[in-house]
C-alpha cells in the first residue's frame, strides 16, 4: 500500500539523513510505501519552533502544525558496508516526519485516514 504526498507549499519533511533542525519543503509529488513503515505517530506542535531550510534560512514552525512521524522498518535502511575489512550489513533505522503547517488544507486528513485504516492500535 502506498500513500501519495502531493507537492504543496504547506508541507515540509524531515528525515534522519538531514542535519538536525532542517526541514525541506515538499516541492514535488512522492510516494511512501506503507509496507516499510513499522510505527506511526500523530501529534501537533504545541509551541513555536525555530528550524532551518537547506539554504540555512531560519523559519518558524507555528503552533498547531500537525506532524505524521513514520518510523521505517530495518529492511528499509539496511545497506552493505565494509568496516575494518569485514563485509556486513549496516542498519540505520530511518524515519520521516511530515509537517503539515496550519494553513495546509486537506492532505493531512486524507493521509491520516488512509494510515488509520491500515494500522492496528495495541
C-alpha positions as CSV (number, residue, x, y, z in Angstrom):
1,X,0.0,0.0,0.0
2,X,1.3,3.4,-0.9
3,X,0.4,6.9,0.1
4,X,0.9,9.8,-2.2
5,X,2.2,13.1,-1.0
6,X,1.3,15.9,-3.4
7,X,3.5,19.0,-3.7
8,X,2.2,21.7,-1.5
9,X,3.5,24.9,0.0
10,X,2.3,24.0,3.4
11,X,4.0,20.6,3.8
12,X,7.6,20.1,5.0
13,X,9.6,16.9,5.5
14,X,12.4,15.9,7.9
15,X,14.3,12.6,7.9
16,X,17.3,11.2,9.6
17,X,19.5,11.8,6.6
18,X,19.4,15.6,7.2
19,X,21.2,17.7,9.8
20,X,19.2,18.3,13.0
21,X,16.5,21.0,12.8
22,X,16.4,21.0,9.0
23,X,13.1,20.9,7.2
24,X,12.7,20.7,3.4
25,X,9.6,21.8,1.6
26,X,7.7,19.3,-0.4
27,X,8.1,20.6,-3.9
28,X,7.3,17.5,-5.9
29,X,4.9,14.5,-5.6
30,X,6.3,11.4,-4.0
31,X,5.1,8.0,-2.7
32,X,5.7,6.3,0.7
33,X,5.4,2.5,0.8
34,X,3.5,1.8,3.9
35,X,4.7,-1.8,3.8
36,X,8.1,-0.4,5.1
37,X,6.6,1.5,8.0
38,X,6.7,-0.1,11.4
39,X,5.5,2.7,13.7
40,X,3.3,5.7,13.1
41,X,2.6,8.6,15.4
42,X,0.5,11.7,15.0
43,X,0.9,14.8,17.1
44,X,0.7,18.6,16.9
45,X,3.4,21.2,17.7
46,X,2.4,23.0,20.9
47,X,4.8,25.9,20.8
48,X,6.7,27.8,18.1
49,X,10.0,26.1,17.0
50,X,12.9,27.5,15.0
51,X,14.0,25.4,12.0
52,X,16.2,25.9,9.0
53,X,15.8,25.1,5.3
54,X,18.6,23.7,3.1
55,X,20.0,27.1,2.4
56,X,20.3,27.8,6.2
57,X,17.4,30.3,6.3
58,X,15.6,30.3,9.6
59,X,11.9,30.0,9.8
60,X,9.3,29.2,12.5
61,X,7.2,26.2,12.7
62,X,3.9,27.6,14.2
63,X,1.9,26.0,17.0
64,X,-0.9,23.7,15.7
65,X,1.3,22.4,13.0
66,X,0.4,18.7,12.6
67,X,3.1,16.0,12.3
68,X,3.0,12.5,11.0
69,X,6.0,10.6,12.1
70,X,6.8,7.4,10.2
71,X,9.4,5.0,11.7
72,X,10.7,2.8,8.9
73,X,11.5,-1.0,9.1
74,X,15.1,-2.2,9.5
75,X,15.0,-3.6,6.0
76,X,14.2,-0.2,4.6
77,X,17.5,1.2,5.8
78,X,19.9,-1.7,5.6
79,X,22.9,-1.4,3.3
80,X,26.1,-3.2,2.7
81,X,29.3,-1.7,4.1
82,X,32.9,-2.8,4.7
83,X,34.1,-1.9,8.2
84,X,37.8,-2.7,9.0
85,X,38.0,-5.1,6.1
86,X,34.9,-7.1,7.1
87,X,31.8,-7.0,4.9
88,X,28.5,-6.8,6.5
89,X,25.1,-5.1,6.7
90,X,24.8,-1.8,8.5
91,X,21.4,-1.0,9.8
92,X,20.3,2.6,10.1
93,X,16.7,3.0,11.4
94,X,15.2,5.5,9.1
95,X,12.3,7.9,9.8
96,X,10.3,10.5,8.0
97,X,8.4,13.3,9.7
98,X,5.8,15.2,7.6
99,X,4.9,18.6,8.9
100,X,1.6,20.0,7.8
101,X,1.5,23.7,8.5
102,X,-1.7,25.2,9.9
103,X,-2.6,26.8,6.5
104,X,-2.3,23.4,4.7
105,X,-5.7,22.1,3.8
106,X,-6.9,18.6,3.0
107,X,-3.8,16.4,2.6
108,X,-3.2,15.7,6.3
109,X,-6.8,14.4,6.8
110,X,-6.6,12.3,3.7
111,X,-3.3,10.8,4.6
112,X,-4.2,10.2,8.2
113,X,-7.4,8.4,7.3
114,X,-5.5,6.1,4.9
115,X,-3.0,5.3,7.6
116,X,-5.7,4.9,10.3
117,X,-7.4,2.4,8.0
118,X,-4.3,0.2,7.9
119,X,-2.9,0.4,11.4
120,X,-3.6,-1.6,14.5
121,X,-3.6,0.2,17.8
122,X,-2.5,-2.1,20.7
